[in-house]
Amino acid sequence: MVHIVGAVKQQLRVSLDERSVAALERAFNTLQGLRTGFVFGVLPSSTAFNELHILCCEAAIGLEQWGMAESCLKIFAGKRAPTRALDARALYCEGLIGLHNIPISFRGRAKVTSHLRCATKIVTGVKIALEEWPKEAHTLAVGVEHLWLAIRDLFIPGSFDSVLDIVAFVLALHEKLGLGGPFSQLQWSTRYAMCLRGVGRHQEAVSQLSTASELVSRVGSERLQLQFLRVQIAFWASLPATRTKQDYTKPVLQALYVAQAFFCGMIDEFSATADLIAAHEKLLLDPEKKEIKLKSRKTMEAEITFSDPALVMDVLSEVVLGLALCGADEVCKISLPSLLQGDSVRPRLFGEFAQAILRARACGALGLAKALDASYLTRTMADALFNCIKAVEGTMDNARMIEDPSERAYTLQIGCVILWNLSLPLLQSETRGKLRHTLKRIVVLLTNYGSCLTGLLVHVAYESSLIEFEEDNPILPLNK
């Protein structure tokens, strides 16, 4: 019996290490034989039997073989495992399978209830693993990762109250146990701030975000500092009495703030143009120069020094893109060549985005004065716009070269916004059929990345559905 158990465990290890469904199936079939007592004429002990099915269930979930996972779950559900750690892992499996089985059509209270039911299973498992701390630190950390999968779809307006206590619980684990390290704590600290904002506890949300900012400072990563500043600006943009001015001493931070404030709609286009031009000029002169202002010691220490030229180019590329969107083409063209010819991937892609916008404007297709009347669009303009859209899609294809997944997601979402803006003049009966794949691409990307651009997603999905309907019903054109 011992060698059979060892063989099953070996096959399960192979299935996970090599992502081998065949190895998983061999282990599963052996378990099926054990269940009926036909393997070598032996019957397994109940503890070994349950352990093997829990391990097999985990492997099946990892390989997304949900049928096998459910078959294993039926064997061990509600039964005691050999160890408390396996009890916790069994509950994780139950929660994840339940999560997978939630109908995609569920909305509102039904969706919230289903997700919370799965989250409750995982929380129970986390609490069991907590009893074995620090021995089962890994089991606890894995449970926290699974818990995020269960609740992430509830991070939307109207549902934050349902996950607030869960997020507070996980954050407390990070603070008291040092679970997951500073990056994991930063994630959950920011999520807790989002929940507080979502339930209207704005002052507490701002305080929590400040705590998260202190974590970033302690990590000492320049890129993380820039990434988190983007989060902060978007956060402020969604609060009442939004901060419209941030007093930074470094041109890099000033420039990033202006660009992100414009992207988030905190400042209008007219004000943004002047601020972006000023920020662009300072970046070109000396990105590390500090303006002579009276600053508190704490404020000065909070501003890190940017020694990585690649980060400065990242910020410059955002400013250049903002200038292109604002119509400051001549200023934009000053730095565009250096971005397009640079070695850094992300600045080059942002430069290509800006270049596509300039070309679209040059052909007259983005004339704001004519935005309410699409009849001005000539065939030449339409062809030029389609070429610009094709160029942006090519740029988005190259985003796979960005190593940082968060930077890659950010770049792709920026690309989605630009694609939508370029598509707007073409959303008329004569031309919108050619946008079918472009609009589908936007929907898929925004959905897969769990984007907060829900308004954009709704608009694009609606236009995409109109195109699909007209293709399926050519004799029944829709009157929008």
C-alpha positions as a Python dict, from the first residue, in 0.01 Angstrom:
ca = {
    (1, 'M'): (0, 0, 0),
    (2, 'V'): (283, 240, 87),
    (3, 'H'): (441, 213, -256),
    (4, 'I'): (104, 278, -423),
    (5, 'V'): (55, 596, -221),
    (6, 'G'): (409, 704, -309),
    (7, 'A'): (348, 637, -678),
    (8, 'V'): (30, 847, -678),
    (9, 'K'): (207, 1135, -505),
    (10, 'Q'): (493, 1112, -755),
    (11, 'Q'): (250, 1135, -1049),
    (12, 'L'): (82, 1436, -889),
    (13, 'R'): (418, 1609, -845),
    (14, 'V'): (498, 1545, -1211),
    (15, 'S'): (159, 1681, -1316),
    (16, 'L'): (227, 2010, -1134),
    (17, 'D'): (594, 2045, -1224),
    (18, 'E'): (544, 1967, -1593),
    (19, 'R'): (184, 2090, -1626),
    (20, 'S'): (104, 1735, -1739),
    (21, 'V'): (-262, 1640, -1765),
    (22, 'A'): (-157, 1286, -1859),
    (23, 'A'): (27, 1243, -1528),
    (24, 'L'): (-275, 1378, -1344),
    (25, 'E'): (-501, 1131, -1522),
    (26, 'R'): (-274, 841, -1429),
    (27, 'A'): (-285, 944, -1063),
    (28, 'F'): (-661, 992, -1078),
    (29, 'N'): (-718, 653, -1241),
    (30, 'T'): (-505, 486, -974),
    (31, 'L'): (-718, 654, -708),
    (32, 'Q'): (-1031, 529, -881),
    (33, 'G'): (-886, 177, -866),
    (34, 'L'): (-803, 220, -497),
    (35, 'R'): (-1156, 330, -432),
    (36, 'T'): (-1296, 6, -565),
    (37, 'G'): (-1017, -202, -409),
    (38, 'F'): (-903, -341, -744),
    (39, 'V'): (-546, -212, -736),
    (40, 'F'): (-329, -501, -621),
    (41, 'G'): (-626, -626, -421),
    (42, 'V'): (-568, -377, -139),
    (43, 'L'): (-788, -120, 27),
    (44, 'P'): (-641, 209, 146),
    (45, 'S'): (-681, 346, 494),
    (46, 'S'): (-934, 627, 521),
    (47, 'T'): (-669, 886, 616),
    (48, 'A'): (-440, 802, 324),
    (49, 'F'): (-743, 785, 96),
    (50, 'N'): (-859, 1135, 190),
    (51, 'E'): (-508, 1279, 170),
    (52, 'L'): (-453, 1149, -182),
    (53, 'H'): (-786, 1286, -302),
    (54, 'I'): (-711, 1629, -155),
    (55, 'L'): (-373, 1634, -327),
    (56, 'C'): (-528, 1516, -652),
    (57, 'C'): (-800, 1779, -624),
    (58, 'E'): (-537, 2052, -580),
    (59, 'A'): (-347, 1932, -886),
    (60, 'A'): (-667, 1913, -1092),
    (61, 'I'): (-759, 2271, -996),
    (62, 'G'): (-409, 2387, -1086),
    (63, 'L'): (-447, 2231, -1432),
    (64, 'E'): (-810, 2344, -1461),
    (65, 'Q'): (-938, 1988, -1486),
    (66, 'W'): (-1258, 2070, -1304),
    (67, 'G'): (-1434, 1740, -1364),
    (68, 'M'): (-1159, 1546, -1188),
    (69, 'A'): (-1143, 1808, -914),
    (70, 'E'): (-1514, 1770, -841),
    (71, 'S'): (-1489, 1390, -839),
    (72, 'C'): (-1214, 1412, -578),
    (73, 'L'): (-1407, 1669, -375),
    (74, 'K'): (-1703, 1431, -342),
    (75, 'I'): (-1474, 1181, -169),
    (76, 'F'): (-1326, 1405, 100),
    (77, 'A'): (-1585, 1682, 145),
    (78, 'G'): (-1695, 1703, 507),
    (79, 'K'): (-1442, 1444, 626),
    (80, 'R'): (-1141, 1492, 851),
    (81, 'A'): (-800, 1493, 685),
    (82, 'P'): (-486, 1343, 843),
    (83, 'T'): (-354, 1688, 942),
    (84, 'R'): (-496, 2033, 1015),
    (85, 'A'): (-302, 2173, 721),
    (86, 'L'): (-477, 1928, 488),
    (87, 'D'): (-810, 2024, 645),
    (88, 'A'): (-733, 2383, 545),
    (89, 'R'): (-631, 2282, 194),
    (90, 'A'): (-949, 2076, 154),
    (91, 'L'): (-1154, 2386, 235),
    (92, 'Y'): (-950, 2586, -17),
    (93, 'C'): (-1036, 2327, -282),
    (94, 'E'): (-1403, 2341, -193),
    (95, 'G'): (-1404, 2720, -216),
    (96, 'L'): (-1221, 2729, -551),
    (97, 'I'): (-1447, 2467, -710),
    (98, 'G'): (-1751, 2657, -589),
    (99, 'L'): (-1603, 2974, -737),
    (100, 'H'): (-1554, 2805, -1072),
    (101, 'N'): (-1916, 2684, -1071),
    (102, 'I'): (-2072, 3028, -1018),
    (103, 'P'): (-2283, 3094, -1329),
    (104, 'I'): (-2147, 3380, -1538),
    (105, 'S'): (-2502, 3514, -1565),
    (106, 'F'): (-2526, 3585, -1191),
    (107, 'R'): (-2566, 3951, -1103),
    (108, 'G'): (-2644, 4159, -797),
    (109, 'R'): (-2722, 3983, -471),
    (110, 'A'): (-2699, 3634, -624),
    (111, 'K'): (-2344, 3700, -739),
    (112, 'V'): (-2238, 3854, -407),
    (113, 'T'): (-2388, 3566, -208),
    (114, 'S'): (-2220, 3303, -425),
    (115, 'H'): (-1877, 3464, -400),
    (116, 'L'): (-1908, 3514, -25),
    (117, 'R'): (-2004, 3149, 21),
    (118, 'C'): (-1678, 3047, -148),
    (119, 'A'): (-1481, 3310, 43),
    (120, 'T'): (-1621, 3181, 372),
    (121, 'K'): (-1489, 2832, 297),
    (122, 'I'): (-1144, 2973, 226),
    (123, 'V'): (-1148, 3201, 533),
    (124, 'T'): (-1230, 2897, 747),
    (125, 'G'): (-930, 2719, 595),
    (126, 'V'): (-710, 3023, 659),
    (127, 'K'): (-812, 3025, 1025),
    (128, 'I'): (-725, 2656, 1054),
    (129, 'A'): (-383, 2721, 898),
    (130, 'L'): (-340, 3012, 1137),
    (131, 'E'): (-363, 2766, 1428),
    (132, 'E'): (-49, 2599, 1291),
    (133, 'W'): (150, 2924, 1250),
    (134, 'P'): (442, 2952, 1183),
    (135, 'K'): (473, 2585, 1086),
    (136, 'E'): (212, 2623, 809),
    (137, 'A'): (311, 2971, 690),
    (138, 'H'): (301, 2858, 327),
    (139, 'T'): (-46, 2707, 363),
    (140, 'L'): (-165, 3033, 518),
    (141, 'A'): (-13, 3244, 238),
    (142, 'V'): (-168, 3022, -30),
    (143, 'G'): (-507, 3058, 137),
    (144, 'V'): (-478, 3437, 125),
    (145, 'E'): (-401, 3419, -248),
    (146, 'H'): (-708, 3199, -303),
    (147, 'L'): (-918, 3438, -96),
    (148, 'W'): (-839, 3724, -332),
    (149, 'L'): (-963, 3512, -624),
    (150, 'A'): (-1292, 3465, -440),
    (151, 'I'): (-1356, 3833, -365),
    (152, 'R'): (-1189, 4030, -644),
    (153, 'D'): (-1507, 4039, -856),
    (154, 'L'): (-1682, 4213, -565),
    (155, 'F'): (-1446, 4513, -578),
    (156, 'I'): (-1711, 4718, -755),
    (157, 'P'): (-1946, 4995, -639),
    (158, 'G'): (-2226, 4851, -431),
    (159, 'S'): (-2034, 4544, -314),
    (160, 'F'): (-1748, 4686, -109),
    (161, 'D'): (-1944, 4652, 215),
    (162, 'S'): (-1965, 4275, 162),
    (163, 'V'): (-1586, 4229, 152),
    (164, 'L'): (-1473, 4500, 395),
    (165, 'D'): (-1441, 4267, 696),
    (166, 'I'): (-1260, 4001, 494),
    (167, 'V'): (-1004, 4250, 365),
    (168, 'A'): (-955, 4394, 715),
    (169, 'F'): (-894, 4040, 845),
    (170, 'V'): (-628, 3967, 583),
    (171, 'L'): (-460, 4304, 636),
    (172, 'A'): (-442, 4234, 1009),
    (173, 'L'): (-264, 3905, 932),
    (174, 'H'): (-5, 4094, 730),
    (175, 'E'): (49, 4356, 999),
    (176, 'K'): (74, 4112, 1290),
    (177, 'L'): (256, 3823, 1125),
    (178, 'G'): (453, 3991, 849),
    (179, 'L'): (271, 3759, 609),
    (180, 'G'): (377, 3775, 245),
    (181, 'G'): (631, 4054, 286),
    (182, 'P'): (593, 4427, 216),
    (183, 'F'): (457, 4393, -137),
    (184, 'S'): (168, 4171, -32),
    (185, 'Q'): (95, 4401, 261),
    (186, 'L'): (96, 4699, 25),
    (187, 'Q'): (-157, 4529, -201),
    (188, 'W'): (-396, 4450, 82),
    (189, 'S'): (-348, 4790, 241),
    (190, 'T'): (-449, 4955, -86),
    (191, 'R'): (-744, 4718, -124),
    (192, 'Y'): (-861, 4807, 225),
    (193, 'A'): (-840, 5176, 136),
    (194, 'M'): (-1054, 5106, -171),
    (195, 'C'): (-1314, 4929, 44),
    (196, 'L'): (-1325, 5219, 291),
    (197, 'R'): (-1371, 5462, 5),
    (198, 'G'): (-1640, 5240, -145),
    (199, 'V'): (-1849, 5243, 175),
    (200, 'G'): (-1815, 5620, 215),
    (201, 'R'): (-1554, 5626, 493),
    (202, 'H'): (-1340, 5871, 299),
    (203, 'Q'): (-1122, 6007, 577),
    (204, 'E'): (-1028, 5657, 689),
    (205, 'A'): (-958, 5567, 327),
    (206, 'V'): (-717, 5858, 288),
    (207, 'S'): (-546, 5763, 614),
    (208, 'Q'): (-511, 5402, 501),
    (209, 'L'): (-364, 5512, 169),
    (210, 'S'): (-109, 5722, 358),
    (211, 'T'): (-11, 5411, 552),
    (212, 'A'): (36, 5228, 224),
    (213, 'S'): (250, 5516, 98),
    (214, 'E'): (479, 5474, 399),
    (215, 'L'): (520, 5107, 307),
    (216, 'V'): (629, 5210, -42),
    (217, 'S'): (886, 5451, 101),
    (218, 'R'): (1032, 5177, 320),
    (219, 'V'): (1071, 4941, 25),
    (220, 'G'): (1286, 5203, -147),
    (221, 'S'): (1196, 5110, -504),
    (222, 'E'): (1185, 5400, -748),
    (223, 'R'): (955, 5219, -990),
    (224, 'L'): (718, 5116, -713),
    (225, 'Q'): (707, 5478, -597),
    (226, 'L'): (600, 5591, -943),
    (227, 'Q'): (349, 5309, -980),
    (228, 'F'): (195, 5385, -643),
    (229, 'L'): (169, 5755, -722),
    (230, 'R'): (-51, 5664, -1018),
    (231, 'V'): (-274, 5470, -780),
    (232, 'Q'): (-288, 5763, -539),
    (233, 'I'): (-388, 6012, -807),
    (234, 'A'): (-665, 5787, -938),
    (235, 'F'): (-777, 5737, -579),
    (236, 'W'): (-795, 6112, -513),
    (237, 'A'): (-983, 6164, -839),
    (238, 'S'): (-1270, 5949, -713),
    (239, 'L'): (-1309, 6125, -377),
    (240, 'P'): (-1522, 6430, -298),
    (241, 'A'): (-1323, 6751, -260),
    (242, 'T'): (-1050, 6605, -479),
    (243, 'R'): (-700, 6734, -438),
    (244, 'T'): (-630, 6931, -756),
    (245, 'K'): (-274, 7035, -677),
    (246, 'Q'): (17, 6840, -537),
    (247, 'D'): (329, 7030, -433),
    (248, 'Y'): (629, 6819, -528),
    (249, 'T'): (985, 6949, -550),
    (250, 'K'): (1112, 6712, -818),
    (251, 'P'): (1023, 6763, -1186),
    (252, 'V'): (978, 6387, -1231),
    (253, 'L'): (705, 6370, -967),
    (254, 'Q'): (554, 6698, -1084),
    (255, 'A'): (536, 6567, -1441),
    (256, 'L'): (387, 6233, -1340),
    (257, 'Y'): (126, 6405, -1126),
    (258, 'V'): (19, 6640, -1406),
    (259, 'A'): (-1, 6357, -1662),
    (260, 'Q'): (-200, 6128, -1435),
    (261, 'A'): (-427, 6409, -1315),
    (262, 'F'): (-512, 6475, -1680),
    (263, 'F'): (-565, 6106, -1758),
    (264, 'C'): (-797, 6075, -1455),
    (265, 'G'): (-997, 6386, -1545),
    (266, 'M'): (-889, 6588, -1242),
    (267, 'I'): (-790, 6885, -1458),
    (268, 'D'): (-946, 7007, -1782),
    (269, 'E'): (-772, 6999, -2117),
    (270, 'F'): (-693, 7372, -2123),
    (271, 'S'): (-524, 7367, -1781),
    (272, 'A'): (-357, 7037, -1855),
    (273, 'T'): (-198, 7168, -2174),
    (274, 'A'): (-19, 7449, -1993),
    (275, 'D'): (87, 7223, -1705),
    (276, 'L'): (209, 6948, -1938),
    (277, 'I'): (413, 7193, -2145),
    (278, 'A'): (575, 7328, -1827),
    (279, 'A'): (640, 6976, -1696),
    (280, 'H'): (789, 6873, -2030),
    (281, 'E'): (1028, 7168, -2026),
    (282, 'K'): (1148, 7091, -1671),
    (283, 'L'): (1203, 6724, -1751),
    (284, 'L'): (1423, 6812, -2045),
    (285, 'L'): (1627, 7063, -1844),
    (286, 'D'): (1701, 6861, -1529),
    (287, 'P'): (1466, 6588, -1403),
    (288, 'E'): (1640, 6573, -1064),
    (289, 'K'): (1652, 6946, -994),
    (290, 'K'): (1462, 7063, -687),
    (291, 'E'): (1281, 7393, -682),
    (292, 'I'): (1374, 7614, -390),
    (293, 'K'): (1071, 7598, -166),
    (294, 'L'): (1020, 7574, 203),
    (295, 'K'): (958, 7209, 278),
    (296, 'S'): (922, 7017, 595),
    (297, 'R'): (1194, 6761, 667),
    (298, 'K'): (941, 6478, 646),
    (299, 'T'): (821, 6591, 303),
    (300, 'M'): (1172, 6622, 167),
    (301, 'E'): (1270, 6277, 295),
    (302, 'A'): (958, 6122, 141),
    (303, 'E'): (1070, 6223, -209),
    (304, 'I'): (1315, 5967, -339),
    (305, 'T'): (1597, 6038, -582),
    (306, 'F'): (1551, 5906, -934),
    (307, 'S'): (1879, 5755, -1046),
    (308, 'D'): (1734, 5532, -1319),
    (309, 'P'): (1711, 5715, -1656),
    (310, 'A'): (1457, 5456, -1773),
    (311, 'L'): (1208, 5581, -1513),
    (312, 'V'): (1255, 5940, -1626),
    (313, 'M'): (1185, 5825, -1983),
    (314, 'D'): (872, 5646, -1860),
    (315, 'V'): (742, 5971, -1712),
    (316, 'L'): (847, 6172, -2017),
    (317, 'S'): (654, 5931, -2240),
    (318, 'E'): (336, 5986, -2036),
    (319, 'V'): (379, 6363, -2063),
    (320, 'V'): (433, 6336, -2439),
    (321, 'L'): (120, 6121, -2474),
    (322, 'G'): (-75, 6377, -2272),
    (323, 'L'): (53, 6655, -2499),
    (324, 'A'): (-58, 6458, -2804),
    (325, 'L'): (-406, 6409, -2658),
    (326, 'C'): (-429, 6781, -2575),
    (327, 'G'): (-329, 6884, -2926),
    (328, 'A'): (8, 7038, -2833),
    (329, 'D'): (162, 6872, -3136),
    (330, 'E'): (466, 7096, -3180),
    (331, 'V'): (582, 7049, -2820),
    (332, 'C'): (508, 6679, -2843),
    (333, 'K'): (732, 6644, -3149),
    (334, 'I'): (1034, 6775, -2956),
    (335, 'S'): (1072, 6456, -2752),
    (336, 'L'): (893, 6208, -2976),
    (337, 'P'): (1204, 6102, -3177),
    (338, 'S'): (1401, 6019, -2861),
    (339, 'L'): (1114, 5802, -2737),
    (340, 'L'): (1070, 5618, -3067),
    (341, 'Q'): (1443, 5549, -3100),
    (342, 'G'): (1508, 5464, -2734),
    (343, 'D'): (1600, 5124, -2595),
    (344, 'S'): (1332, 5115, -2322),
    (345, 'V'): (1023, 4928, -2439),
    (346, 'R'): (749, 5109, -2250),
    (347, 'P'): (853, 5467, -2345),
    (348, 'R'): (883, 5357, -2707),
    (349, 'L'): (531, 5213, -2704),
    (350, 'F'): (389, 5530, -2549),
    (351, 'G'): (574, 5726, -2817),
    (352, 'E'): (406, 5512, -3082),
    (353, 'F'): (68, 5582, -2923),
    (354, 'A'): (140, 5955, -2939),
    (355, 'Q'): (257, 5927, -3298),
    (356, 'A'): (-68, 5756, -3401),
    (357, 'I'): (-270, 6037, -3241),
    (358, 'L'): (-65, 6302, -3423),
    (359, 'R'): (-119, 6125, -3756),
    (360, 'A'): (-492, 6094, -3695),
    (361, 'R'): (-514, 6463, -3617),
    (362, 'A'): (-301, 6552, -3920),
    (363, 'C'): (-552, 6388, -4153),
    (364, 'G'): (-830, 6600, -4002),
    (365, 'A'): (-1025, 6307, -3860),
    (366, 'L'): (-1002, 6423, -3499),
    (367, 'G'): (-1130, 6776, -3555),
    (368, 'L'): (-1308, 6862, -3231),
    (369, 'A'): (-1525, 7125, -3395),
    (370, 'K'): (-1677, 6856, -3616),
    (371, 'A'): (-1710, 6583, -3356),
    (372, 'L'): (-2091, 6602, -3349),
    (373, 'D'): (-2123, 6559, -3724),
    (374, 'A'): (-1967, 6249, -3876),
    (375, 'S'): (-2063, 6349, -4233),
    (376, 'Y'): (-1733, 6537, -4268),
    (377, 'L'): (-1541, 6209, -4269),
    (378, 'T'): (-1404, 6142, -4619),
    (379, 'R'): (-1278, 5811, -4751),
    (380, 'T'): (-922, 5942, -4726),
    (381, 'M'): (-977, 6035, -4361),
    (382, 'A'): (-1136, 5698, -4288),
    (383, 'D'): (-847, 5509, -4450),
    (384, 'A'): (-598, 5717, -4252),
    (385, 'L'): (-784, 5644, -3928),
    (386, 'F'): (-791, 5271, -3998),
    (387, 'N'): (-415, 5284, -4057),
    (388, 'C'): (-370, 5462, -3723),
    (389, 'I'): (-584, 5198, -3550),
    (390, 'K'): (-376, 4923, -3711),
    (391, 'A'): (-59, 5094, -3586),
    (392, 'V'): (-193, 5117, -3230),
    (393, 'E'): (-292, 4749, -3238),
    (394, 'G'): (61, 4664, -3351),
    (395, 'T'): (200, 4865, -3061),
    (396, 'M'): (-27, 4678, -2821),
    (397, 'D'): (98, 4346, -2962),
    (398, 'N'): (450, 4455, -2868),
    (399, 'A'): (343, 4523, -2509),
    (400, 'R'): (423, 4158, -2439),
    (401, 'M'): (789, 4268, -2426),
    (402, 'I'): (723, 4467, -2107),
    (403, 'E'): (843, 4243, -1825),
    (404, 'D'): (655, 4403, -1536),
    (405, 'P'): (297, 4262, -1554),
    (406, 'S'): (141, 4571, -1394),
    (407, 'E'): (320, 4803, -1639),
    (408, 'R'): (212, 4577, -1925),
    (409, 'A'): (-151, 4588, -1811),
    (410, 'Y'): (-134, 4966, -1770),
    (411, 'T'): (8, 5009, -2122),
    (412, 'L'): (-258, 4786, -2276),
    (413, 'Q'): (-539, 4974, -2102),
    (414, 'I'): (-397, 5304, -2228),
    (415, 'G'): (-397, 5145, -2573),
    (416, 'C'): (-763, 5048, -2534),
    (417, 'V'): (-856, 5409, -2457),
    (418, 'I'): (-667, 5534, -2763),
    (419, 'L'): (-824, 5269, -2988),
    (420, 'W'): (-1169, 5376, -2870),
    (421, 'N'): (-1098, 5744, -2938),
    (422, 'L'): (-968, 5666, -3285),
    (423, 'S'): (-1272, 5445, -3352),
    (424, 'L'): (-1534, 5704, -3256),
    (425, 'P'): (-1549, 5885, -3595),
    (426, 'L'): (-1584, 5545, -3766),
    (427, 'L'): (-1889, 5428, -3570),
    (428, 'Q'): (-2132, 5486, -3855),
    (429, 'S'): (-2307, 5239, -4079),
    (430, 'E'): (-2058, 5266, -4368),
    (431, 'T'): (-1745, 5199, -4165),
    (432, 'R'): (-1821, 5042, -3829),
    (433, 'G'): (-1827, 4688, -3963),
    (434, 'K'): (-1450, 4710, -4010),
    (435, 'L'): (-1411, 4780, -3637),
    (436, 'R'): (-1549, 4440, -3538),
    (437, 'H'): (-1219, 4284, -3431),
    (438, 'T'): (-1085, 4606, -3280),
    (439, 'L'): (-1383, 4649, -3049),
    (440, 'K'): (-1378, 4282, -2953),
    (441, 'R'): (-1013, 4316, -2866),
    (442, 'I'): (-1084, 4610, -2635),
    (443, 'V'): (-1362, 4417, -2458),
    (444, 'V'): (-1142, 4110, -2408),
    (445, 'L'): (-847, 4308, -2273),
    (446, 'L'): (-1050, 4521, -2032),
    (447, 'T'): (-1233, 4211, -1909),
    (448, 'N'): (-924, 3993, -1869),
    (449, 'Y'): (-735, 4258, -1676),
    (450, 'G'): (-1028, 4338, -1447),
    (451, 'S'): (-1002, 4700, -1554),
    (452, 'C'): (-1172, 4976, -1358),
    (453, 'L'): (-1263, 5140, -1690),
    (454, 'T'): (-1616, 5002, -1662),
    (455, 'G'): (-1777, 5294, -1844),
    (456, 'L'): (-1552, 5240, -2144),
    (457, 'L'): (-1617, 4866, -2133),
    (458, 'V'): (-1994, 4921, -2144),
    (459, 'H'): (-1972, 5161, -2441),
    (460, 'V'): (-1739, 4936, -2639),
    (461, 'A'): (-1939, 4620, -2564),
    (462, 'Y'): (-2258, 4797, -2677),
    (463, 'E'): (-2108, 4907, -3009),
    (464, 'S'): (-1956, 4564, -3058),
    (465, 'S'): (-2295, 4399, -3004),
    (466, 'L'): (-2454, 4632, -3263),
    (467, 'I'): (-2197, 4525, -3519),
    (468, 'E'): (-2257, 4157, -3438),
    (469, 'F'): (-2633, 4204, -3470),
    (470, 'E'): (-2608, 4379, -3805),
    (471, 'E'): (-2378, 4110, -3942),
    (472, 'D'): (-2623, 3839, -3835),
    (473, 'N'): (-2929, 4035, -3957),
    (474, 'P'): (-2821, 4229, -4268),
    (475, 'I'): (-3180, 4305, -4370),
    (476, 'L'): (-3274, 4438, -4026),
    (477, 'P'): (-3049, 4742, -3970),
    (478, 'L'): (-3067, 4891, -3623),
    (479, 'N'): (-3163, 5249, -3564),
    (480, 'K'): (-2946, 5356, -3275),
}
